[in-house]
Amino acid sequence: MSWKKIGKALLFPHIAIMIILVPIAAVLLIGSMVFVGTESPIAIVSYVIASYTLTVWCFKIPYLIKFFKTFKNENKYARRWQEDARLRVNVSLYVSLAWNALYGIFQLWLGFYHHTFWFYSLGAYYVCLSVTRFFLARHTTRYAPGERMQTELKKYRACGIVFLVMNLALALIIFFMVYWNRTFEHHMITAIAMAAYTFTALTTAIINVIKYKKYNSPVYSASKTISLTAALVSMLTLESTMLTTFGDETMTATTRKLMLSATGGAISVLIVATAIYMIVVGTKKLKKLKTEVKNGKQ
């Protein structure tokens, strides 16, 4: 076998080998960092395997992009998902609704069990999210975007009111974080995974808020605003986790409290501003719509 063929086999292995390498590299890497130590022979082997796995997958990126483009254009279900905004909104709302409701009920149960307002405030926040998503999901399931504009505007304004209530729960969460030093503590690997997820969710939420404006549907805009608000609060949770996980030896308690207060205050103000905007805009558009309907009847 020539060196050219050997190099090609190493850089472009069979897809089955590439898939098998991913869990092997992940297990070795996490195991060496958590249990063995970063300077052991096993850790060095895990670094080599992880680097090799990442390299071969990077070489495969152009082929993966081509594959997914072909799949998106030729598969009828993928085409429907791409073209049907209503389907995407409904799936997003119902999945988020189920998660928020279950997590909120769990936090409320913890509050009842431990007799602490910390869990009650977390539960109230997630219950508020699930309630808003429930009312929006009921509408998007029954009606197409723009079909019942007056109803959509009322729900859009109602979401703004719920945001104000939700901000009270968020204020309690921030207070417990800062005053009672109630933070989220996780393992280093978990914290890094949370960071990747949170930044992805925030980026996606910002893109969707801008993207879904073209449908001229207050309900669609409200659903994406909820996702953006949830992502912003997740950023606060992530900051708390990062400061607790990585900042114990390099940062004083006072500095952590100041950072959490600044971030929490900024997010709280942004949520209030968003709520007021939704209430004001929804009210103005409702008045305008009623005037147009009244003038049309005359």
C-alpha positions, 0 to 999 in steps of 0.5 A: 500500500502506498503512502498516499493511500495510507494518508487518505485512509487516515484522513478520510476513514469510513463513516462508521469508524468516525462515528465510533471514534466520537464516544471513545474520544469523549469517554477517554477525555472526560475520564482522564480529566475527572479521574486520572489527571491531565499529565497521565499517559492515559490523558495523553492518549485521550488528547491524541485520539480527541485531536485525531477525531476532531481533525477527521470530522473537520475534513468531512465538513464539506461532504456533510454540508452537501449531504444535508443540503441534498437531504433538505431538498429531496426529503418531503418531511425536511422540505415541509419543516423548512417551508412550514413556519406554523409547524416549526412554531407549534413544535417549539411551543409544545416542546418548550411548554412540556419542559417548562411545566415539568421543571416548574412543577418539580421546583414548586415541589422542592419548595414545598418539601424544603420550605424555601422561597428559592425553589418557589421563585424558580417554580413560579418563573418556569410556570409563568413561561409554560402558561404563556406558551400554552395560550400561544400554542392554543392559538397557533394550533387553531389559526394561521398567522394573521387570521385573527389579528385582533386576538393575536394582538390581545395575546401579544399584550397579555404576554407583556403583562405576564412578563411583568409578573414573571419579572417579580419571580426573577427579582426573587431569584436574583435576590437569593443569588446575591443576598443569600449566595444561592448559586448553581454549582456543577462539575467543570464539564457540566458547566462547559456543556451548559455554556455551549448550550446557553450561547447556542440558545441565545444566538438562535433566539436572537436570530428567530426574533428577527427572522419571524418578524416577516410573518407579521404575526404578533403571536409568532413574535411573542413566542420568539420573544419568550424564547429570547427572555428564557435564554437571557435568564439562562445567561444569568444562571450560567454566570452564577454557575461559572463564578461558582465553578471557576471563580472560588479561588480567584474571586471574592464573594463581594465581587461575585455578588456585584457581577451577579447584581449587575447582570441580573439587574440588566436582564430584569430591566430588559425584561421590563422594557420588553413587557412595556413595549409589548403592552404599549404596541399591542394596545396601540395596534388594537386601537388602530385595528378597531378604528379601521373596522369601525370606519369600514362599517360606516 
